Amino acid sequence: MRILGEMLLNEGLINEEKLNLVLNEQARTKEKLGAVLVNLGYLSEKDLLKVLGIQLRVQVLLLDDYPQSPPAMESQPSLKFLRQYRVVPVQRDNGVLKVATANPQDPFPLEALRAHTGLRIEPVLGAEGEILEVIEAYYGNGAVTME
């Protein structure tokens, strides 16, 4: 896996001076590099997601790409779980459940969803805020029984 800073330099999304400033800020705050880049305004969240998608070799899902409603499932995960782990099921097809997540490298929520649904889980990368927005749109009004 290529290093994020190196990828950003190679793509021309940031220069070495800004990268060094961001690395110093990251060391001070202990935040993820991407979060520091976005917080300082050096990179848009959309550009960060695109580069992370390439780095992690996962599909990126932007807000306009989410389906209008959640996939049909026999047993829905709890709203609390979805909010806590920033994951949301977005598509079910041929025994595979696509799940938008802000952290596709965290195996726990993906494995928990596999165990809960009995489906193979395919993670896709989404922005944390957009995932929470979609969770609320899908489930926040009590349209689906969650517990």
N, C-alpha and C positions, 0 to 999 in steps of 0.2 A: 504494500500500500504506500502510495506516495505521500509525502508530508504536505499538509495543507498550505503552509507558508510558501513552500517551493512552487506548488501548483498555482497559487495566486500570483506569484512573481512571473511565472512562465506564461500565464494567460494575460498578463499586463493589467491585472485588476488592482494591483498595489505595487508601490516601489519599495526598494530596500530600506530607505529612511523611515517610511511609515511602518514597515514590518518590524523594524527594530524598536520603534516606539511602542507598538502594540505588544511585542514580546516582553518589554519591560513592564508595561501595564498589566499584562497577564501574570507575570511573576508576582507583582504586588497584590493583585486582587484574587488570584487563584481561579479566575473564570476561564471558560473555554476560549480558545483563540478566536473562534468565529463570533462568539458573543461580544468580545472586546472590539473586534473589527466593526461590527454593526453598531454597538453602543457609541463608539467614537465617530461614527458617520463615514468611515473609510470604505465601507462596503454595504450594499443593500442586502436585505435578508434574502431576496430572490436570487441575487448573484451568489451569495453564500450557499444556498441550497443547491444550485446548479453545480457548483464546484464540489460540494460534499457528495452529491449524487454520483459524480464521476469518480471521486476518490473511493467511495464505498461500494461502487458498482450496483447501485439501486436506482429504481425509477423515482423521479421527483414528482410530487403532486402539489400543484398550486391551487389556491382557493377556487378558482373558476373551473378546475378539473374535477372537483368532487361531484359525485352523483347527487341528485336532488333528495334521495332517500337512502337509508341504510339497506344493506342486503338482507334478504329474508333468512332467518336462522331459527332453528327449533328452540334454542336457548340463548338468550341475549346475555352478554356479560353485564355486570353491574355498572351503573353510572359512576359510582364511587371509584371503581377500578379504572374505568376509561379516563376519568379526570386525573386520578393520581398518577397513572403511568403515561398520560398524554398519548393514547392510542385510540384509533377508531376504525372499525371494520368499514371498508368502502366497496368491496366487490366480492361476490362468491361465484365461482365458476368451476365445474368439474372437480369438486372436492378440494379446491384451493380457495382460501380466504385471504384476499389482499387487505392488509392492515396498514393504515397511515400511522407513522410514528415519528416523533422528533428525535428518537435515538435508536436506530435500527441495530446498533451494536449491543444493546441491552437484551440479553436472551430471556430474562424472567417474564416480562409481560407477553412475549411472543409464545413462549412455551406454555404459559398459563392459558392463553387463548386456544392453543392447540389442544391441550388437555380438556378444556371446557367444551370446545365445539367438535372435537374429533376430526377436524379438517387440517390439511397442510396449510401452514401460514407463510405468506409471501409478504415481507415488509416492503413498504414504499416510504420514502422520506417526505415529511411534511413540516411546515413551520409550526412550532409549538402553539403560537397564538391562533393560527388558522385551524389547527386540530381541535383546540378547545371551542372555537366558534362553531365548528361542524358538529361536535358532540352536543352542544346546546341546541343547534338546529335540528339534529336528528332525535334527540332524547330529552332535551331540557323542559319541554312543555308537558311531559308526562304522556306523550303519545305512545310510548312503548313501556311495558312493565319491566323494570330493570332488576329487581331483587328477587 
